[in-house]
Amino acid sequence: MKVLLASVVLVCLCGLAFAEPSYTVLYNFGSFPGDGVSPAGGLVSDAAGNLYGITIGGGAYCQDIGGCGTAYELSPSVGGIWTETVLYSFCTTGNQLTCPDGSVPDAGLMMDKSGNLYGTTDSGGTGGAGVVFRLSPPQGGSGNWSESVLWNFSENSKKNGFRPGFGKLNVDIGGNLYGTTQSGGASNKGIVYQLAAGGGTYTFSILHSFSGPDGADPQYGVGIDNVGNLYGTTDEGGKSNTNCAGQCGLVYELTLSSGTWKERVLYEFNGGNGGNPVAPISIDTAGNLYGTLVTGGIGSCAFGGCGGVFKLVPKTGGSGNAYTFLFNGQNGGAPMGGVLVPPGGVVYGTTTNLGGNVFSLRGKSETVLYTFCSLPGCADGAKPATGTLIEHGGALYGATFSGGLNNSGVVYVVTP
């Protein structure tokens, strides 16, 4: 199904922390029957500046439960008006659990050089526990996008993992796909997996199965450095930290040696320095690792703290040193979805406490670029979606899970 709709552009200045940044709503979801609802997982852009993302609800199907989700495109046009195209509505047949094409796409999309989009769903598929999918653009530039299911997760085969959750896919130079599942594996604490590309098909393999002390509940996929090492976070797990429910989580590395992937725990959180890194790993040009911590630290947002942003600096022969910027509830709290680390030393991200905000960090010096309202009916959006901001042309693009004219979320741009 393909639906086109011009967006309503809303410029809201009331929530700005200071005069310089500008904030604009590019699109309000839920604007027509079959439109997406509640965007999640962040955005991806192409060279022309078109934006792509997913919504966990809405779409043409599963109307009795509010829809099974969509993949969408937002395209800029003259005059600052953005146009949405629903590229695909999930669950063409069956119900939310039995949709052969998957349903409820929680994770963001990844785009290859040919313009194909890859993602995961948290439900549906032949095993009822989510799928890995590819969306291919129409040949010749006209027609509908087509979906291919590359892998079906199943609770009946838990050792292979299930519930990919927010785990956005990543790809190496050979076209192999990498991701995580929150559950399954040998200890039912999640896995890191690979879908190896070859001859137009993909072969599934488990690279690591978490057991608890080495991590548990990996929610956000893996980052890849320039030599092919994988880096990620687990929401829970660790050896001795008991200040968080289910331990406080950690940062890990996976390296390939003699055909076997080996895990190394790089850093464990203890609550005092933040906890529960519900985030992907971002890597800067020097090899430093960045992510967000949803709890712990200072303030009273949740579980004894408002979380923070961490930077992990590698050191020769060791697991690295970390420092953490901690939120206190007044400057934001409960950041989820990681941070954007462009060249230049400034880090950008969002928080979810109350209405949430967009912030920048230079070292440990924070600037709040925009604060979303926390009241019902916020026209500017509320609760930034759980995905890293993206940058295009010097501006920051993101989405909110709720708020907007239809209280179904928005896509926005902030110009620092």
C-alpha positions as CSV (number, residue, x, y, z in Angstrom):
1,M,0.0,0.0,0.0
2,K,1.3,3.5,-0.9
3,V,-0.2,6.6,0.6
4,L,0.9,10.2,0.1
5,L,0.1,13.1,2.4
6,A,1.5,16.5,2.7
7,S,2.5,17.2,6.3
8,V,1.5,20.2,8.5
9,V,4.6,22.1,9.6
10,L,4.5,23.5,13.1
11,V,7.2,25.8,14.4
12,C,7.2,25.9,18.2
13,L,9.5,28.3,20.1
14,C,7.9,28.0,23.5
15,G,10.1,25.1,24.7
16,L,13.5,26.4,23.7
17,A,16.1,26.7,26.4
18,F,17.7,29.7,24.6
19,A,17.2,31.6,21.4
20,E,19.7,30.1,19.0
21,P,18.3,26.6,18.3
22,S,15.2,26.2,16.2
23,Y,12.6,23.4,16.4
24,T,10.2,22.3,13.7
25,V,7.7,19.5,13.5
26,L,8.0,18.0,10.0
27,Y,5.2,15.5,10.2
28,N,2.3,14.5,12.5
29,F,1.5,10.7,12.5
30,G,-2.1,9.4,12.5
31,S,-3.1,12.0,9.9
32,F,-5.2,9.6,7.8
33,P,-6.7,6.1,8.0
34,G,-3.9,3.6,7.7
35,D,-1.2,6.0,8.7
36,G,1.5,4.9,11.1
37,V,1.2,5.5,14.9
38,S,4.0,5.9,17.5
39,P,7.3,6.0,15.7
40,A,10.2,4.2,17.4
41,G,13.8,3.1,16.6
42,G,15.1,6.4,15.2
43,L,15.6,7.4,11.6
44,V,17.9,6.8,8.6
45,S,18.5,9.1,5.7
46,D,19.6,8.8,2.1
47,A,21.9,11.1,0.1
48,A,19.0,13.2,-1.0
49,G,17.9,13.9,2.6
50,N,14.8,11.6,2.5
51,L,14.1,10.1,6.0
52,Y,13.0,6.5,6.7
53,G,11.6,5.0,9.8
54,I,9.1,2.6,11.4
55,T,6.0,2.9,13.5
56,I,5.0,0.2,16.0
57,G,1.3,0.8,15.4
58,G,-1.0,2.0,12.7
59,G,-1.0,0.8,9.1
60,A,-3.6,-0.8,6.9
61,Y,-4.0,-4.1,8.9
62,C,-4.8,-5.2,12.5
63,Q,-7.2,-2.4,12.9
64,D,-8.9,-4.1,15.9
65,I,-5.7,-3.6,17.9
66,G,-4.7,-0.3,16.5
67,G,-2.5,-1.6,13.6
68,C,0.6,-3.8,13.3
69,G,3.0,-1.1,12.2
70,T,4.5,0.5,9.1
71,A,7.7,1.5,7.4
72,Y,7.5,5.1,6.0
73,E,9.5,7.7,4.0
74,L,9.4,11.4,4.5
75,S,10.6,13.5,1.6
76,P,11.3,17.3,1.6
77,S,9.8,19.5,-1.0
78,V,9.8,23.2,-2.0
79,G,8.5,25.5,0.7
80,G,9.5,23.4,3.7
81,I,6.6,20.9,3.4
82,W,7.4,17.3,3.9
83,T,5.5,14.5,2.3
84,E,5.0,11.0,3.9
85,T,4.8,7.8,2.0
86,V,3.7,4.6,3.7
87,L,6.2,2.1,2.1
88,Y,4.8,-1.0,3.8
89,S,2.1,-2.0,6.3
90,F,2.9,-5.1,8.3
91,C,0.6,-8.1,8.8
92,T,-0.9,-8.4,5.4
93,T,-2.6,-11.7,6.6
94,G,-3.3,-13.4,9.9
95,N,-3.2,-11.6,13.3
96,Q,-0.4,-9.9,15.3
97,L,1.2,-13.2,16.4
98,T,0.8,-15.2,13.2
99,C,1.6,-12.5,10.5
100,P,4.0,-14.3,8.2
101,D,5.6,-11.0,7.3
102,G,6.1,-9.9,10.9
103,S,4.3,-7.3,13.1
104,V,5.3,-4.5,15.5
105,P,8.7,-3.3,14.1
106,D,10.3,-1.9,17.3
107,A,13.8,-1.3,15.8
108,G,15.0,1.3,13.4
109,L,15.9,0.7,9.8
110,M,19.2,0.2,8.1
111,M,19.8,1.1,4.5
112,D,22.3,-0.6,2.1
113,K,24.0,1.0,-0.9
114,S,21.2,-0.1,-3.3
115,G,18.5,1.6,-1.2
116,N,17.1,-1.6,0.4
117,L,15.9,-1.2,4.0
118,Y,16.5,-3.9,6.6
119,G,14.9,-4.2,10.0
120,T,13.3,-6.5,12.6
121,T,9.8,-7.1,14.1
122,D,9.2,-8.1,17.7
123,S,6.2,-10.3,16.8
124,G,4.8,-12.3,14.0
125,G,6.6,-14.6,11.5
126,T,6.2,-18.4,11.2
127,G,7.5,-18.8,14.8
128,G,5.5,-15.9,16.3
129,A,8.5,-14.3,17.8
130,G,9.6,-11.8,15.2
131,V,11.4,-11.7,11.9
132,V,14.4,-10.1,10.1
133,F,13.1,-8.4,6.9
134,R,14.2,-6.6,3.9
135,L,12.2,-3.9,2.0
136,S,13.2,-3.4,-1.6
137,P,12.2,-0.3,-3.7
138,P,10.2,-0.8,-6.8
139,Q,12.1,-1.5,-10.0
140,G,12.1,1.5,-12.3
141,G,11.1,3.9,-9.5
142,S,7.4,3.3,-9.6
143,G,5.1,0.8,-7.9
144,N,5.1,-0.7,-4.4
145,W,7.9,-1.7,-2.2
146,S,8.3,-5.4,-1.6
147,E,9.1,-7.3,1.6
148,S,11.3,-10.4,2.0
149,V,11.6,-12.3,5.3
150,L,15.2,-13.2,5.8
151,W,14.8,-15.0,9.2
152,N,12.0,-16.2,11.5
153,F,12.6,-16.2,15.2
154,S,10.7,-18.8,17.3
155,E,10.0,-19.4,21.0
156,N,9.9,-23.1,20.1
157,S,13.6,-22.9,19.3
158,K,14.7,-20.6,22.1
159,K,18.4,-21.4,21.6
160,N,18.3,-19.4,18.4
161,G,17.1,-16.3,20.2
162,F,13.8,-14.5,20.0
163,R,12.4,-11.0,20.6
164,P,14.8,-8.8,18.7
165,G,13.2,-5.8,20.4
166,F,15.0,-2.5,19.7
167,G,18.0,-4.2,18.2
168,K,18.7,-2.3,15.0
169,L,20.6,-4.3,12.4
170,N,24.2,-3.4,11.4
171,V,26.1,-4.6,8.3
172,D,29.8,-5.2,7.6
173,I,31.7,-4.6,4.3
174,G,30.8,-8.1,3.1
175,G,27.1,-7.4,3.4
176,N,26.6,-9.7,6.5
177,L,24.0,-8.6,8.9
178,Y,24.4,-8.5,12.7
179,G,21.8,-8.1,15.5
180,T,20.8,-9.1,19.0
181,T,17.8,-10.7,20.7
182,Q,16.6,-9.9,24.2
183,S,15.8,-13.5,25.0
184,G,16.8,-17.0,24.0
185,G,20.2,-18.6,23.7
186,A,21.7,-21.3,25.9
187,S,20.7,-19.4,29.2
188,N,17.7,-17.6,27.8
189,K,19.4,-14.3,28.4
190,G,19.8,-13.2,24.8
191,I,22.2,-13.6,21.9
192,V,24.3,-11.8,19.3
193,Y,23.6,-13.3,15.8
194,Q,24.9,-13.0,12.3
195,L,23.0,-13.5,9.0
196,A,25.8,-14.2,6.6
197,A,25.1,-13.1,3.0
198,G,25.9,-15.4,0.1
199,G,24.3,-16.1,-3.3
200,G,21.2,-14.1,-2.5
201,T,20.4,-16.0,0.7
202,Y,21.4,-15.5,4.4
203,T,22.7,-18.1,6.8
204,F,21.9,-17.7,10.5
205,S,24.5,-18.3,13.2
206,I,24.9,-17.4,16.9
207,L,28.1,-15.5,17.7
208,H,27.5,-15.3,21.4
209,S,25.0,-16.5,23.9
210,F,24.8,-14.5,27.2
211,S,24.7,-16.2,30.5
212,G,24.3,-13.4,33.1
213,P,27.8,-12.7,34.5
214,D,28.9,-11.8,30.9
215,G,25.7,-9.8,30.3
216,A,21.9,-10.3,29.9
217,D,19.1,-8.7,27.9
218,P,21.0,-7.1,25.0
219,Q,18.4,-4.7,23.6
220,Y,20.0,-2.5,21.0
221,G,22.1,-4.4,18.5
222,V,25.9,-4.0,17.9
223,G,28.3,-1.4,16.6
224,I,31.1,-2.4,14.3
225,D,34.6,-0.8,14.2
226,N,36.8,-0.4,11.2
227,V,38.4,-3.8,11.6
228,G,35.1,-5.7,12.2
229,N,35.0,-6.0,16.0
230,L,31.5,-5.8,17.5
231,Y,30.5,-3.7,20.5
232,G,27.3,-3.6,22.4
233,T,25.5,-3.1,25.8
234,T,23.3,-5.4,27.9
235,D,20.5,-3.9,30.0
236,E,21.2,-6.3,32.8
237,G,23.9,-8.7,33.9
238,G,27.4,-8.4,35.4
239,K,29.2,-10.2,38.2
240,S,28.6,-8.4,41.4
241,N,26.6,-5.1,41.0
242,T,23.4,-5.4,42.9
243,N,22.3,-1.8,43.0
244,C,20.0,-2.3,40.0
245,A,17.3,-4.8,39.4
246,G,18.8,-7.7,37.6
247,Q,22.4,-6.3,38.0
248,C,23.4,-3.0,36.4
249,G,24.4,-4.0,32.9
250,L,27.7,-3.7,31.0
251,V,29.6,-2.9,27.8
252,Y,31.0,-5.9,25.8
253,E,33.3,-6.5,22.8
254,L,33.2,-9.5,20.4
255,T,36.3,-10.3,18.3
256,L,36.8,-13.0,15.7
257,S,39.8,-15.2,16.4
258,S,40.6,-18.5,14.5
259,G,37.0,-18.7,13.3
260,T,35.5,-18.2,16.8
261,W,33.9,-15.1,18.2
262,K,35.1,-14.3,21.7
263,E,33.5,-12.0,24.2
264,R,35.3,-9.6,26.5
265,V,33.5,-7.5,29.1
266,L,34.9,-4.0,28.8
267,Y,33.0,-2.2,31.6
268,E,30.4,-3.0,34.3
269,F,28.1,-0.3,35.7
270,N,27.3,-0.2,39.4
271,G,24.4,2.2,39.8
272,G,26.5,5.0,41.3
273,N,28.0,5.7,37.9
274,G,24.7,4.9,36.2
275,G,23.1,1.7,35.3
276,N,21.1,-0.2,32.7
277,P,22.6,0.9,29.4
278,V,19.5,0.5,27.2
279,A,21.4,1.8,24.2
280,P,23.4,1.1,21.1
281,I,27.1,1.8,21.0
282,S,28.4,4.7,19.0
283,I,32.1,4.8,18.0
284,D,34.1,8.0,17.3
285,T,37.1,8.3,15.0
286,A,39.5,7.6,17.9
287,G,37.8,4.4,18.8
288,N,36.1,5.7,21.9
289,L,32.7,4.1,22.8
290,Y,29.6,6.1,23.8
291,G,26.1,5.1,25.0
292,T,23.3,6.1,27.4
293,L,22.3,4.8,30.9
294,V,18.6,4.9,31.7
295,T,18.9,4.6,35.5
296,G,21.4,5.1,38.4
297,G,23.6,8.0,39.1
298,I,21.9,11.0,40.8
299,G,18.4,12.5,40.8
300,S,15.1,10.8,41.4
301,C,13.8,9.9,38.0
302,A,13.7,6.1,38.4
303,F,15.3,3.4,40.5
304,G,17.4,5.9,42.5
305,G,18.8,7.9,39.7
306,C,18.2,9.7,36.3
307,G,20.9,7.9,34.3
308,G,23.5,9.5,32.1
309,V,25.8,9.3,29.1
310,F,29.0,7.4,29.2
311,K,32.3,7.5,27.2
312,L,34.5,4.5,27.3
313,V,38.2,5.2,26.4
314,P,40.3,2.2,25.4
315,K,43.6,1.5,26.9
316,T,46.4,-0.8,25.8
317,G,46.2,-4.2,27.5
318,G,43.1,-3.4,29.6
319,S,39.4,-3.1,29.4
320,G,39.3,0.7,29.3
321,N,38.4,3.6,31.5
322,A,34.9,5.2,31.5
323,Y,33.6,8.6,32.6
324,T,29.9,9.4,32.9
325,F,27.8,12.6,32.6
326,L,24.9,12.2,35.0
327,F,21.4,13.8,34.6
328,N,19.6,15.1,37.7
329,G,16.0,15.4,36.5
330,Q,16.3,19.1,36.0
331,N,18.6,18.9,33.0
332,G,16.8,15.7,31.7
333,G,16.8,12.1,32.7
334,A,16.3,8.5,31.6
335,P,18.1,8.8,28.2
336,M,17.3,5.8,25.9
337,G,18.5,5.0,22.4
338,G,22.2,6.1,22.4
339,V,23.9,9.2,21.2
340,L,25.0,10.8,18.0
341,V,28.8,11.4,17.8
342,P,29.6,13.4,14.7
343,P,33.2,14.7,14.1
344,G,34.0,17.8,16.2
345,G,33.7,16.7,19.8
346,V,30.0,17.4,20.4
347,V,27.7,14.6,21.4
348,Y,23.9,14.8,20.8
349,G,21.1,12.8,22.4
350,T,17.6,12.8,23.9
351,T,16.1,12.0,27.3
352,T,12.6,10.6,28.1
353,N,11.9,11.8,31.6
354,L,8.7,13.8,31.8
355,G,8.3,15.1,28.2
356,G,11.9,14.6,27.4
357,N,14.5,16.9,25.8
358,V,17.2,17.2,23.1
359,F,20.7,17.9,24.5
360,S,24.3,18.4,23.4
361,L,27.4,17.6,25.4
362,R,30.9,18.9,25.0
363,G,32.9,16.9,27.5
364,K,30.7,17.1,30.6
365,S,29.2,20.5,29.7
366,E,25.5,20.1,28.7
367,T,23.3,22.4,26.7
368,V,19.6,21.6,26.5
369,L,18.6,22.4,22.9
370,Y,14.9,21.8,23.3
371,T,12.5,20.6,26.0
372,F,9.3,18.8,25.1
373,C,6.2,19.6,27.1
374,S,5.0,16.9,29.5
375,L,1.2,17.7,29.4
376,P,-1.5,15.8,27.5
377,G,-2.0,17.1,23.9
378,C,1.5,18.5,23.4
379,A,1.5,19.7,19.8
380,D,5.3,19.6,19.5
381,G,5.5,15.9,20.4
382,A,6.5,14.1,23.6
383,K,8.7,11.3,24.7
384,P,11.5,11.1,22.0
385,A,11.5,7.8,20.3
386,T,14.1,5.2,21.4
387,G,16.6,5.7,18.6
388,T,19.7,7.8,18.1
389,L,19.3,11.2,16.4
390,I,20.7,11.5,12.9
391,E,22.4,14.5,11.4
392,H,21.9,15.9,7.8
393,G,23.1,19.2,6.6
394,G,24.0,20.4,10.1
395,A,20.5,19.7,11.5
396,L,19.4,17.0,13.9
397,Y,16.4,14.8,13.0
398,G,14.4,12.6,15.4
399,A,10.9,11.3,16.3
400,T,8.7,11.3,19.3
401,F,6.6,8.3,20.4
402,S,3.6,10.4,21.3
403,G,2.3,14.0,21.2
404,G,1.7,16.0,18.0
405,L,-1.7,17.1,16.6
406,N,-3.0,13.5,16.7
407,N,-1.2,12.4,19.8
408,S,0.4,9.7,17.6
409,G,4.0,11.1,17.5
410,V,5.9,13.4,15.2
411,V,9.1,13.6,13.2
412,Y,11.0,16.8,14.1
413,V,14.2,18.7,13.3
414,V,16.4,20.7,15.6
415,T,19.0,23.1,14.2
416,P,21.5,23.8,17.0
